[in-house]
Every structure is written in structure tokens, then in C-alpha cells.
Amino acid sequence: MPYSEPTNLAIVACPGGESFANEVIAHLKRIYKHRFTLKNDVISKRYAISKEELTRKINLENDLDTSELCIRGDTAKYRAPAFKANARFTYFANGEFKTELLDTIRGKDVFIFQDVENHEVIALNDGANRLALSVNDHMMSLLVTIDAVRHAGAANITLVMPVYPYSRQHKKKGREGLTASMLGHIYEELGVSRIITLDLHSREIVNAFSTINLENLHASYQIIRELSKIADLTGQTEDMVIVAPDTGAVDRNKFYASGLKMPLAMIYKERDYSIVTQNAKQTNIKAIKLLGDVDGKVAFMADDMLGTGGTLLKAMKFLKEQGAIKVIAAISLPFFTGDAIAQFDEAYAAGLFYRIIGTNAVYHEALLQREWYISTNVSGLFANVIMRVHHNQSLSDLLDNRTIIEKVLKQNQPVQPSQPPLFTDTPHG
């Protein structure tokens, strides 16, 4: 039975990706138990045997198939897979990393988790040291982990990176490198066969791979689910307009506008590219213009990532000046680097925006303590994708959220009143 122990699916979590991996594993355990129960129900009826007897037969076959003497656990009950392969991560004084696998992964389908934008303090060296790592530290930790997994005999290696590192270095404009592409070639050289990521910054990155399959997930369903809780998507009590914060976000926001059946506006920004953005206040934006109307409406903007946040802050202030009664933003990858959180605290206190919806794909404790921040969970989405990839099942309905978005909208539609009687006893005032 592929949904019980033993399983060929193994998860190795780098220190930066451990928090997200643990959430995904919790979802995987629920999914596997649900699938096992469904199969047990169907097969027990089909072959006219009791569920208890079928479970014992499954456990017997698994005990016979395992390379170990037998599998621990009650032979009459469902035995859930552990999934997580334990590892030791060593950080040396000179900055080098080493990864050691403590459990066997030989012949397994291994999924390596890493969150390169996790800048929280994490435990290393069996808890002896606690450090906050940079993107480059996390990258090196990932590379040595891939190498360790390869040498440990994994049959297949998949990287689960909600944030694809260096994704903004995807276009060559002068004497500069294509770092996003370079990393892809490194992964291929190390034997990686698949990457699962969230809202890839540019579609051009997909073309950098020769052999790797890249699954680019989207958090639109999760974002709309949260949006429906704080805004009227039916248009009964307030009007909403979808606003693309810049030209690069037009396609993303057009998706929301068409899915929600709402008007689309766009902010056009004139930039001075000789200036490198340092923080939320010091940006390279020189002028802003609006194509559309937000006066007296709720303005909703969606973007893939937020760094220092200067661009979004200027857009929010501009929309309020244009008459928007409420400004809501959705960010798939909420980095909030530098002093961005403090800047957004000031903007929120000044009434420049109402809420920001972000995903838990980036681990950021300080954000969860903010009144203006709403975290939406995408670990269930990743768990479903991992399960389907492992069992060679279709991902189509998970990659295209339009169907489930329509279900959310139907759930938020007001109940239509029945036809009123022609005559009533109540006089009209």
C-alpha cells in the first residue's frame, strides 16, 4: 500500500527550511491517512473482506517487502509514514557547512526543503549555536545537502524552494551575469531532477533548464480565501478594483480581475535606474500615474515578492490620494528586508493601507505579530503537489486555480431572496 509505512518518499529539511517542511509533513500525514482510509473502504467492499482484515494483510505485505526485519507498530492498525529523514547540519567557525544524513535514504524519492529568505535565528551544530543566516549561507547549506543526499544513494532529488534564489537576476542588460540561470545549471550538475517553487519572479527562468522539471505554484486561491474574509467580493456593500502596482504585475492582477470579475487599473511608474533602492523610503521612483479609477473604491493589489517595500508604500499612498477608501495588498513572498516592517507600521498608523496578505512560504516571526498582516498557509498546497509528484499523478488542477476560485466566489454570493408576494399587510412609508 503506497500510503502507509514503508514509503519511498523522504524529506530532508535544511535548517532554513525546517519550519516550512514540518508544516508540509503535517499535511502529508493527513493526506496519506485519508487516502489509506479511502482505499481501505473501497477495496474491503470490492473483495468482501473486513477493513480490519484488509489492514492486517496490508501490514503483512509491507513487513515482507521491507528490507528491515519488520516495521514497528500495531499490525492491526494503520501505520503512518514518518517521511522526515534526520540529518545533522554543522556550521564551522570559518563559515563552511557540512550535512550528514542520519537515516538511510538509499533508493528513495527525496525532497529537500530550503527557505533561503529565512533570516530568523536558527539552531545549528545540534543546538550548540544559534545564528541568523544570509541568502548565500542558505544557498551553500542547500548545495552541500544536495551533495550529501546524492552520495547517500537517493534515487531521485527534488528541491522544494518556495523562494527561488536570485530570481531577480534573470535578465541581462549589460556586463552582468545571469545568476538565476547559473544556479539552475549547478542544480542539474548535482543531479536534481525537479524544483517546486512559488510564484517564480520571471517565466524566463524556466527556459534556463535542460533536464530539470520546474513546478511553479501559485497562491491565488489561498489569497482570495483570505481576501473574502476582509472585503466584499460580491459588490453588494463596496466596490472593488484590482490594481496592477506596475507593468510587470499586469498579468498577475489581470488574473485576479478576470477571476473576480472586477475592473483592472494600473499604476505606471517612472524610474531612475541609476539609483539602487536602499530602503522603503529611498526608491528610484520619480513619478507615478494611474490608468483607471479608484475613487470611492477598495483597491486590491497583488505582487510576487516584497523586499524593502518602497514601491508598494508609494503605490498605497498614491491610491489613497486618488480617493481609494481602502487599500489591500497581497504578497506571495513577503521578505520585508531591512527596516521594511517599521516603515509599514508607520504607513498603517497613517491610514495608508488596511491589510497585507502574505504566505507562510517565507518564515518571518515579526510579521505575524502585526495587526495589519494576514498570513495564509500554502503548506497544504505544497503537500498535495509533493504527494502527486511522488505517485506520478496529474498536477493540472493544482496549477490552475480558476475552478476552486470560482467555488470560493460562489460561497461568498449572498443568498437570493425568494419572490416577494404581490400584496403585503405592511404599509409603505
Order of alpha helices (4+ residues) and beta strands (2+ residues): beta-alpha-alpha-beta-beta-beta-beta-beta-alpha-beta-alpha-beta-beta-alpha-beta-alpha-beta-beta-beta-alpha-beta-alpha-beta-alpha-beta-alpha-alpha-alpha
